[in-house]
Amino acid sequence: MGLGDLFAKDVSGPNGVKDGIVNQYDRQVVGKSDPKFYGGFSTDLSYKNLSLNVVFVYSNGAKKISNFYEGSMNSIGESMASTDLLNRWTQTNTNATVPRVIANTSYNRYNPSELDYSLQNASYLRLSALTLAYNLPQSILNNWHANRLRVYATGSNLFCITKYKGLDPETGDYGYPPVRTFVLGVNFGF
């Protein structure tokens, strides 16, 4: 091990006192994948014939390790990489927040997923759905012998505010993250 490497911290020994050895006694629970609280809220706003419906979902307090992000942080320039690697440790950048890159895969060091270094805040606020609609006035509908005509546009998963650097803070790195979709529609009533 050398300068810029990722080190595990000696926090306890068999008697609860630091013993200078990093082993199973130094393991600690530093986060949970379950959020402290989660939920959603929505609103319906109307003005004359226009209506707006907005649905948000949120989660706070969950911690996750992103295998996708960790893989891009272990890049040595032969595959995709995170721009966070620009702040990796080098001899000229000793105040870095990212350990040095090690190209020798047989080098024995701690894997970032074994340490709290890779643990990320998976809290988020997501705009789950937004619908803007217009109901044609009854005076126009009477000429068409219709009771109702509503034109609307809906967008789903429009944005997600999070510090999580993996694919998605809600679903993690397995499967597909929620897809951004747009729908245009017309509802008739006769």
N, C-alpha and C positions, 0 to 999 in steps of 0.2 A: 504494500500500500504506500501511496505517496501523497504529496500535496495535491489538493483538488479532488481527492477521492471522497466517496461517500462512506462515512463511518457510522456504525451503530454506537449508541451512547450507553455507558455503564450506569444504570440507574438503581440497581439493587443486586444483592447476593442472596445466598440461602437464608441468612438471618435478617434480611431486610435492610442490610447495610451494603454500600458499594464495596465490591471486592476486587475491582480491576479486571474482571473477566466478563466478557459479553457472552451470555448464554441464555437458557430458557427463563432464568429468574429476572431477566431484564425485559421480558415481553410485557407489554401493557396494551390495554384496550384504549385506543385514542379516538375512536369514532364509531358510529353505527350507520349502517346503510338505510335504516328506517328513519324517516324525518321526525322531528319533534312535533311538527304540526303541518297539515296540508289542507287544501280545500279549493274553493273556487268562488267567484262572485260574478254577477251579471247585471246588466241594466238594459232597460227598454226605454228609449226616448222617442217621442212622437211630436211632430209639428205639422199641422194641417195634414197633408196626404203623405208626408215623408215619415219613415220610421227607421230607427237604428237600434240594432240589438248587438251587444258586445258581451262576450263570455271570456273571462280570465280564469286560469288555474294556477295554483302556486304550491310550492313545497319549501319547507325551511328546516335546516338542521341535519340533513342527510350528508354522509361522507361516502365517497366512492373512489375506487382506483380505476382509471381508464387504461385498459391494455392498449388501446389504439394510440392514445397520447404518449404512454410510456414507450411504445415501440418507436414513435417518431422522435422521442427524446434520446433514444439509444442509437440513433443513426450516426454513421461515420462517413456519410457522404456517398454511400452506395445505394441508397433508397430514399424514399420521401422523408422529410425531416420537418420538425417544428421550428418556427422562427425564434422560439425561446432559446434554442441552442446558440444563438448569437451572443447570449450572456453566459456562456459556459466558462469554467475556470481555465485560464491559461496563465503562463508565467507573467504576462503583461496585464492580465485582468484577474487579479487575486481577490477582489471584492465581489466576485460573481455569485449568483444565486443557484447556478446549475453546476453540478460536478463536471470534472474534465471528461472528455470523450476517450474511451479506451477501445482500441481496434483489436487487441488480442483477446479473442473470446475465451481462451483458457485461463485468463487472469482471474484469480480468486478474489472476489470482492462481494460485498452485499448487493443483492439485487434491489433496485429501488422499490419494488413491490413488497419487500420484506420490511421496509422501514416506513415511518410516517411521512417521509419525503414525497411519496407519490400520492398520498391521500389528498383528495380534492373536495372542496365545498360543492355539493350537488344541489344547493338551493336554487330555485328558479321562479320566474314569473313568466307565464306564457299567454299570449293572446291566442286563445284556442279557436274562437270563431267571431267573425264580424259580419253582420248582414245589414245592408242598406236596401230599403224597399220603397217603392212609390206605388200608391193606390190611385188609380185613375178616378177622377171625380164622377159622382153618380150622374151628373148632367150629361156627360159624354157616354156613359154606359147605357143610359136609357135609349139613346139612338141606336145602339148595337143590340138591344134586348138582352143585356147581360146584367147580372147582379154584382159581379166583382171582377176586377182585372188588376192583378198585382204584378209588378215587374221588380225583380230583386237581383242583387249580386251578393254572393257570400264568399268570404275568404277564410280558410282554416289554417291554423298554425302559422300565422303571419309573422310572429317574432317571438323570441325567447330571450329573456334577460337572465344571464347566469355567469358565474365565474368558472364553471366547469369547462374543461378543455377537451373532453372526449366528444363522441358523436352526439349524445343527447343525455342531459342530466336525469331525465325521467326513466328512459328505457336502458340506459347504459350503452355499451358497445356491442351488444348482441342483438341480432336481427336488424331491422331497418328503423331508423329514427322516424318520427312523425313527418309526413310529407306535407308540403305547402300546396294547397289546392284552391282553385277558384271555380265557382259555379255561377252561371247566369241562368235565370229562370223566369217563367211567366206562369202565374196561376189564374185560371179562368173560373168563373162561376156563372151558371146560366139559370 
